[in-house]
Amino acid sequence: MNHVLDQSESIGPSIQPTRYEDDLHMNGGGSLSTQTGDRDGESSSSALQPQLPDTTQTRQDWNMSGDLNEVPYLLEYEFSFDYDVSNLFAMDLDWNALVEPSFAPPSEFTSVSGDNQNQDVSHAPPTSRAVLGHEAFKRSPWVWQADSHDSADVEEAPHLSKAQEKLLLPRFLLDRNSVTSMAIPPTMGDSARDAILLLVQRNSGPTTTVQSFPSVQTLNFLLMNFLFREKDEGCPFIHMPSLVPDKCRPELLTAMIAAGAVTVGIDQIWRLGLAFQERTRMALFHAMDTDSSLPRNLDVVRASLLWIETGLWCGSGRKMEVADSAANNMLRRAGVLYAGFYETETAPLTSDNGDVLKTKWLKWVKLESFKRLALRALMSDVQSAMASMRSTTFSSTDINFALPASRDLWDASSARKWKTLVLAKKDSLETTPTLTLMDIIQDPWKLRTCGDNYDRVLSITAALYCLWPQVASFLDSRALQRSLTTADKPPASSSPMWLEAQRQDLYQRLSSLRELARSIDSLTADVHMACELFSMSLFVSPIDTQKFVGRCGAEESQVVAPSLQYWAESDERRYAMWHAGQVLRAARNMIPAHIQGFRAISVYQACLTLALPHLLSGSGRQPLVRSGEMMMERDMTGGNQQTTASALPCSTDVMTTGKLVILNDEEGIQSKSYLSSRGGHQTPALLVSGGRVQPISNVEMIANTMAGIFRDNHRRGSSSTTNNSTLPPLLERLIALLTELSKAT
């Protein structure tokens, strides 16, 4: 007898284990298990305002407490963590082969394959280094080589190996202190689980049978993993106080569960997330084919953005490519980018109560959600464009609506709480002019005069991302100008004045946004990282850097090599390396376990920039200075940390270089000197784990630094000892890629 599913589970104040038939290979839970036809059994302005060269010159406590009388339906879902999890450990979960067979574990990825394995690449000629680098990229998610057999169906497996559901309950997945601080976490019940199961069945292949399915407890754990991460995002677009999972569309539920699963460094859970992400994509397209009004539905638009974001940063080559090809034109078609979409009649009156007040609140939530969705789509598009070496689909002037409301209004736990906050700000809201992103880009300090009427962190972040298309346009103009240069007019000396003026203007705009954020206590790690990454890109093209190390093949590497050689001898190199070091500094300050997705890509790109001078010199494997541990001295005048040559072990190389400049430390006298024309005599160094300072000696040292940043961040996000295998796959593959590039170059 072949049972498909026992749907008798229930969830209440205490989670109790449930029983399934033995022939489902489950006890108290389940897994997403498939059985497929005739297949075989194999699973497949700061103080630093430098003169550019060649120019004329708190995280809030997420408190869900408050008067919830206006949303009584939220009280139906209480979630208690006082239960015995030992019975859950026997639950059979297996999603071991729900990803394309081309995915190789990081341990396999790091080795140089074939005839190159025993080759000494430290003295290889530039062409062969680029070839080896390209081979490394082929084993990365960014150079995915598809064939005619690759499809969504390939990701299904006929047989599933056994795994235990205790993998869903490690302490680093859900921290109990964080969970209990949330008064009423939104959780789903059996009806929502049944809707998800039906969605999966309808969007599985004709030869695929859903043989078993995750329990409601499992789905709730993954849902909350997503929600806890979402609340710490700079641009949250899921409104938690009004979220009722049982009333959401199943496409949104599966999208949130998938987003929560792919960030977990456990293979089986990650694969479950990939399976849900694929079913979400297919279900959304099918639903919109049958109902043309759905592209204007809030749940559908949120689910669409989530499946794209999940695919972009999941670490699976096929899904990353499919997600990158999905443009966010749905929002533009729906008109949510324009001011006319948003109404102003949602402000509550003193006399509003009951259903009238709740209706106004929910209407305000819907419109505010669309604003945040549009801004999140803008950021996601820029991030994807940078990672994929393409142009953005958004322009700097696309978004014309007013800035999003302040975070306290967004986080208001009830309609009554929202009303109280709005009425308290009534005078300020009526006397303050309406600001848009264009206003902030033109004059960032306008935001400071508006009090707390707007979400300051989100507004600054969005303004930063609006500047990226202009940065990309500057890089394109530089590349075109470079192609017009001749042998007697080298690229480093041929930039016309208008190009340098454009760079100066963009650099000062970025600096102004950073200083504004610092002055209003809004310089979060994400804002800092984005600002430094974009500033770095003004001095070295991320596309040229990737091409040089072999991402696009040996021919492209040879094309960009001459201009990068001039770059290495110019002042631009020091500016680029300084801002790259500041990206690493921002990463060290990131919220625990939040270096995921584009944050990890930013750290990787910064490390590649730091390694570039060594790669260009042909000494990627040869130390330029003797590394080793050093004692660190703090400048008593308040400058940045510095280490003198006398503090190092005896080393002639270092003794001749003078003082070190720590690139990932605060700005100070040493950094200003480094960026000046006198900075060529200082040795770049990094502050690494344990408070040690190390000169940037070779590429391998930089790869180890990146790995240390990733692991330290995720170790701080866990109350248990974290090992290398607990990092999400994207991070593991970035470490493996940079490690192999260090060997190949």
N, C-alpha and C positions, 0 to 999 in steps of 0.2 A: 504494500500500500504506500503510495507516494503522496504525502501531504505537502501542500505548497506553503501553508502558513497557519499557525495558530494565532488568532488575533484576540485572545482572551486576556491580554495584559491590561493592567490598570496602574494608575499612579495616584498617590494620595499623600497625606502628610508624611508618611514614612514609605520609602521605596521598598517593596517586597519582591523577592525573586519570583519569577514565574516559571512554569514548566512547559516544555515543548515535547513533541513526540520524539522518541529516540531516533527514528529514521531521518530526522532533520539534522542529526549530529549537533543538537543544541541543548543547553540546560540553563534556563533562566534568562535567556536573551537570544541573540541571533546575529546573523551576519548577512550581508548582501552577497548571496551565493548564486551562481548561475550554472546552468547545465546546457551545453550546446550540442546540437545535432550530431554530426558524424566526425567531429574533430578528434584528434588524438589527445593523449593525456598530458601534453606539455603546456606549461603556463608561459604563457608568453608576457656813519662817519664816525666810525670809531676814531680813536686818536690817530690812526694810521690813514693818511691821505697821500699816497705816493704820487709822484709825477710819472706819468707813463712815458715809455721811450718814444722818441720821434714825434713829439707833440709840441704845440706852441706853448705851450705850458699846459596754576601750578596745578601745574596739574591740580584741578579742582577735585575736592572730595565728591565722589558721586553719591550724593545723598538722596535716596529715593523716598525718604520719610516726608511726611506732610499730610495735608488733608486730602484723602482720597475719596471723599464722599461724592465728588463729581464724576468719578470713574469707578463705580461700584463693581463693574465686571472684572476689574483687576484683582479684586479680593478673592475671586474664585480659585486662584492658582497659588497655593502656598507650597513652599518647597523646603523641606527639612533635610538637614544633612546628618541628623542623629540616627544613623542606621548602620547595620553591620554589612560591610562590603565583601566579607569573605565569600558569601554565596554567589556574588557576581563573578568571582574569579574563574569559575568553571564555565563561563559562557563561551560558546564557540564562535569566534569571529575569524573570518578569513577573506581578505580582499587582496591576496598575494599577487594576483596577476591581472589586475584591472588597469594596467598601464601598458603602453606599447612596448614590445620586446626590445626596441632600440635603446631603452633606458639602461644604462650600466651603472652599477653601484660605484660610489666615489673611489673605493679601494681599487677597483679595476681601472677606473678612469685615469688615475694618477700615473700609471706606468706607461712608458713610451713603448708602443707596440711595434711588431715587425722587426725589420732589419735595423731600425733606429735604436733598438733597446740597448745595445751594447756600444753605440757610437758615442765618442767623446765630442759633445757638442759645444764645449766651452770655447773651442777655437775654430768653430765652423765658420765658413764664409757667410756674409750677410744673406745671400740667396738661400742657402741651405737652412739658415736659422729661420727665415720666413716660411720655408716649406714645413719645417718641424712645428712652427707656431700654428700654421694653418691646420696641420694634422691634429694639434691639440684642440683647436676650435671645433673641428669636426666631431670631437667627442663631447662637445659642450652643447647646451640647449640652443645656442644662437646660430649654429650652422647645422641645421637639421636636414638630412638627406632622405627625402621620402621616396618610396617606390610605389608601384601600382597596387601592392598588397596592403599598404597602410590605410586604415580606415578606423572609424569608431568601433566597428565590430571586432577588429583585431584585439581590442583591449579586453574583450570578454574571455574568460577562461573556462574550460570544460570541467576542471577539477580544482578544488581549493584545499590547501593544506590547513591544518588545525592551528589556531591561535587562541589565546585567552583574552577575555574582555577586561582582565585586570590591566591590560595595556592602556585602557581608557582612563584609568584612575591613578596615574603617577602623580606625585605631589607637584611636579612642575607643570602639569596640564591645567589643573584648577587649584589655586591656592585657597585653602579654607578660609583664611582671614578675609580675602577679597570677596569670597562668596557670601559669607555671613554679613558683610557690611552692606550688602544689597538687600533692602527690606523685603521686596517682593519681586524676585526675578521672573521674567516672563518665561513660562515653560509651556510646552505643548502636551496635549493629552492624546488618548487613543484615536480620536477622530482625525486629528492632524496627521498622526502616523499612518493611518489608513489611507489618507489622501496622498501622502508621499509615496506609499507603496503602489497605489494605482498609477501615479505618474511614472514611476520607474517601470512598471509592467508595460504601460502603453508605449514607452519610448525605448524599449529593448528590442533587439533584433528578432525576426520571426522564428529563428531557431533557438532562441535563448529563453529559458524559463527561470523565473525568480524562485529559487528553491528555498531560500531562507532570507531573513531580513533583520536589521538591527532593532533592538528593543527600544521602547520609548525612553528608557533611562539613558541609553547610549546617545540617542538623538538629542536629548536635552543637554547632556554634557557638551556635545559639540556645538550646539546652539549657543550655550552660555560662553564657551571659549571664544566664539566670534563676538558676542556682545561685550565681553570684558575688554577685548581689544578695540572694539569700535568706540567705546566711551572715551578712550585715550587718544583717538585720532584727532588731528587738527581740523578735520572737516567731516564730522559725523553726519550721516544723513538718515540713519534709522532712529526714529523718535521712540526711545525706550518706554517712557511713561504711558504712551497710548498704544504700545504694541501688544496685541493679543494674538499669539501664534495660531490658536484654533480658528481665528477669523481671517487669517492671511491666506492669500493664494498659495497653493502648494509650490509653485515655481519660486516664490520668494523664500519659503522655508527651506527648500533644497539648496538654493543659492547660499543662504546663510550657513547652513550646516556644512556645505562644501568649503566655504571660506574659513570656517573654524577648523576643519579637518586638515587642510593642506599646510597649515602653519605648524603642525605637530611633527616633531622629529621621530615618528614611529612609522615604519614602512606600511604596516597594514592599515593604519588610520589614514595616512596620506593617500593610499590607493582608494580607500573608500571615498575620500573627498574628490578624487579625480572622477570616479564613477558618477557621483552625484552632480558634479559640474557638467559632465557630458549630457546627462539626462535633462538637466536644467536648460541647457542650450537647445536641445532638440525640442523640448516641450514648449519653450517660448516661441520658436519659429512656427511650430504647428498651431499654437493658440492664436498667434497674430495672423496666420493664414486664414483661419476660420472666423475671426472677428476683427475687422479693421479698426475698431475703436480702441483696442487694447494698447496701442502705442501711446495713448494719452492716460492710461491707467497708472497710478502711482506705484502700486505693487509690481506691475510688470516692468516699469522703467527701472525701479530699484533692482529687481532681479537681473535685468539685462546688464546693468553696470557691474553688479557683483560677479556674474559669471565671467565677464571680460577681465576684471581685476584678478579673479582667482586663476584664470588661465594664464594671464601675463606673467605671474610670479610663482607658478607652481613648480617649475623645474622640469617639466615634461615638454620636450621639443615640439611635438605635434600640437599640443594644446596651447603652447605659447604662440605658435605661428597662427593658429586659427583665431585666437583671441586678438592678436595684433591686427589681423585683417578686418576686424569688426569695428567700423568707425562709429562714433557716437552721434550720428546724424539724426537719430530718433528724437533727441531733445530739441534740436533745431527745427525739425518738422512740427513738433508739438507746440512751438512758440515760446518755450519756457526761458529762452535766453533774452527775451525782450521785456521791457518794463510794462507794456500793455497787458501782459499775462497776469500781472499781480494786482489785486484789488486792495483798496484801503478801508473797506467797510467792516473789517474784522475786529477793530478795536473794541474792547468791552466797555459797557457803560456801568455806572455805579449801581444802577437798578437791575442789571442782568443777574439772573440766578437760574439754577436748575437746568432744564433742557436747553433754554436759550443760550446760556453761558457755555454749556458744553458744546453746542453746535458751533458757536463762534470759535471756541478753542480748537476744535478739531479742524475747522476750515483754515485757521491760521497755521496749524501744524502742517497741513497739506501744502499750502503755498510756501511755507518756510522750507519744507522738505524738498520741494522742487528747486528752490534757490541753491540749497546745499548740494543737491544732486548735480546741478549744472556746474558748480564750482569743482566738485569732485571729478566730474567727467573731464573738465579742463585740465586738472592736475594729472589725471590718469593718462590723458592723451600726450601731454608733454613728457611724462615719465617713459611711456612706451616709445615715443619718438626718439628719445635719447638712447634708450637701450637698444633699439632696432636700427639706429642710424638712418632715420627717415625724417621727413618734414611733418609738422603737426597738421591736424585737420582743423584745429581752432586757430583763430588769429587773435591778436591782442585786443581787438575792438569788438569782438563778437558779443560779449556779455554786457548788457546795458541796464540791467535792473539795479535797484538799490542794494546796498550791502546787507548781508544777513544780520538778523537781530542778535542781541547780546546772548552770551552763553547761559546766563541765569534764566532768561526767558525760555530758552530752548529746553533747559533741564527742569523746568517747573513740573512738579510731580502731579499736579491736578489742575483742573480748570480754575478753581478758586485761587490757588497759589499764583497761577498765571495772571489772573485778573488783578490781584493785589500788587504784583510787580509792575504791570503795565500802568496802573493808575498812579503808582508812586513816581513813575518816570514821565507822566503825562506832560508836564510843563516843559521838560527838557526835549521830549519828542516833538512838541509843537513848535518850539523856537529854533531847533537845530535844522539846518538845511539837509536835504536828502543827498547822500553821497553815493557815488558809484565807484567801480574799480578804476575808471579813467581818472576820476578826481584824485584818487590816492596815488596813482602812478605819476600824475603831473605835480602834485604837491602832497607828499606823504604826511606832512605835519598837520593837515586838516583833520586827520583822524584823532589827533590828540585833543583837539578842541571840542570833540563831540561827546565827551564824557564816556559813559559806558553804554551808550545806546546801540552800538554795533559790536559784533563779535570781532574783537581786535586781532586776535591771533589768526583767525581764519581770513580776515580782510588783508592782513599783511602777507600771509602765505599766498593767497590768490593773486595779489599784486605782483609778487615775485615771479610766479609762474606765467603771468601775462607778459613779463619781460623776456621770457625765453625765446619766443618767435623772433624778437628783434636781435637777440644774441645770435641765433641761428642764421638770420639774414646777414649779420656782420661777418660771420664765419664764411658764408657762401661768397660774399663780396671779396673777402681776403683770398679765398681759393681761386676765384676768377682772376683777380689781379695777379696772383702768383703764376697762373698759367700763361699770362702775357709777358712775363719777365724774360730777359735774355741772359746769356752767359756773362756779359759784361755789366749786368745790372741785377745783382743777386736779390733774392726775395727779402732778405732782412733789411735792405736799404731802399726798397722800392715802394713801400706803402705810401699812397698819397695822403695828403694832409686830411682830406675829408674822412678817410677811413679811420685815422687815428683820433680825429675829433668825435667820431661816432662811438668808438670804444671808450673814450674818456667820459662821454655823456652816460653811457650805459653803466660804466663802473661807478660813477657818482650816484646814479639812481639806486643801484644795489646797495651802496654804502649808506645812503640816506634811509632806506627801508630797514637796514640792520640797526642803525642808530635809533630810529624811531621805536623799533621793537624793544631795544634795550632801555630806552627812556620811559616806556610805559609798562615795563615788566612783562613783556610779551615775547621775549627772545627765547623761545623754546628750542630744544635740540633740533627739531624738524625745520624750524625757520632758519636757524643758524646753518644747518647742513645745506639747505637749498641755496641760501645766499652765497655761501662759500663755493659750492659746486659751480654755480653760474659765473661767479667771479673768476674762478679757475679757468673756465671755458673761454673767457675773453683773451686768455694768453696762450692757450694751446687747444687746438681743436680735438675734442674727444674722438671724432671720426678719424682724423689723421693718426692719432695714437693707436686706435684699434687696427687700422690698416697696416701700420708699421709692424706690429707684432704678428701679423699674418692672418687676421680674420678674413680678409678678402682675397688671400692668395699672395704668392711671391711677387707677381707683377705689380700689384697695387702697393706693396711694401716698397718696391724700388722707386715708384713714382713719388711717394711722399718723403722718402729718406733725405733728399737734398735739402728741402725746406726745413725739416726737423733738425738737421745738422746746423743750419744757421740759427735756428731757435735755441739750440743748446749753448751757443756762444753769445747769446744776447741777454739783455736784462729781462726779457719776457720769461725766461726759464725760472728765475728766482721768484717772480710774482706767481707763476703757475704752481711752483712747488710750495710756496708759502700757503696759498689757499688750499692746496691739496692737504697739507698738514692740518689746516683748520677744519677740513671735513672730518678727519680722523678725531680731532678734538671733540667735535659735535657728536660723533658716534659714541665716544666714551661717556657722554652725558645722556645718552638715550635711555628712555624708560626700559627697565629690564624686560628681556625677551621680545623687544619690539624692533630689533634690527632684522627686518624681513623685506622681501620684495625690493622696491626701488631704493630703500635705505641701504641695503646690501650692495646693490649695483653702484650706488654713489661711493661707497667705501672702496669697492673694487676699482672704479675709475680713478679715484684719488691715488690709490696705491700704484696703479699703472703709470700715472703721471710722475710719481716719485721715482719709479724705476727707470723712466725713460732716458735720463742722462747716462745711466749705466748701460742700457741696451744700445744706445747710440755710440758709446765709446768702445763697444765690442768687448766690454769687460763685465758683462752681466754676472759671470761666475768668479770674477777676480776682485778681491777686496780693494777698495780705494783707500780705506783707512782701516786700522786694526780695531775691531769692535770690542767685545768683552764688556764686563761690568764696570761701571764708573760711579764714583760718588758725585752727588749733585749739590750745587751751591745755589742758594736763593739770593738774588740781587736785593740787598737791603734797602735800595731806593724804590722798590716796588716794581722793578722791571720784570721781564720774563725770566724763567729759570735759565741758567746758563752753566756751562761746565768749561772750565779753563783747561788748557792742555796739561797743566801740572796735576790736575786731578785724575788723569788717565794713567793706565799702566804705561810703562816706558815704551814709547813708540815714536820712531823718528818721523814717520808719515804724519802722525797727528801733531807732533810738536811743531812741525813747520806750517800747520794750517791755522794756528792761533785758536781763538775761541770758537766754540760750537754755537749754533743757533738752533733752538728746539722749535721745530715747525708746528708741532701740535700743542704748543703752550700759549699763554696769553701774550698779547702784543706788548712790546716794551722796547727798551733802547736797543737790545740786540737785534730784534726783528727789523726795526727801522734802519739800522746800519746795514743789515743783510740786503734789504731792498734798495738801498742806495747804490751809487756807483762804486762804493768801497766794499760792497758785500761779497765780492768775489773771493776774498781771502778767508771767509768763514765756512766752516764745515757744517752742512745740514745734519741734524740729528733728530731722533724721535724719543719721546718719553714713552716707555713701554711698561708692561706689567711689573708690579713690585716697586714702582718709583725709580726704576733704573733708566739711565739715558744711554742710548746707543747711536753712534754715527750711522748714517745710511751707507752701509758698506757694500752691499750687493743686493741683487734682486731677491734671492732666497730669504734674506733677512726681512724684506718688505712683505713677502708672502706669509712669513711666520707672524709678522705684526698683524696682518689682516685676520689671520686665523685666530690670533689671540683676542682681537676685538670682538669677533663673532662669538667665541666661546665664553668670554667673560660676560658679555651681555646676556646670554642665555643661561649662564650659571647663576647670575644674579636674579634671574626670573624664576629660579627653581629653589625649593628648600631642600632638595636632595642633590647628591653629587652627580654632576652631569659629565658624561663622556662624549667623545666625538660623534657617536652614532645618534645622539639625540638632537643634532642640528637638523633643521629642515633641509630637504634635498637641494634646494637652490643654493643655499649657503655652502653646503658640502661641495657642490660642483664648482662654485666660484673659487673656493680654496684649492680644489684640484686643478682648475684651469691655470690660476696664477702660479701654482707650484710647478706645473709642467712647463709653462712659459719660461720660468726661471731656469729650468734645465735645458730648454731648447734654445735659449738665447745666451 
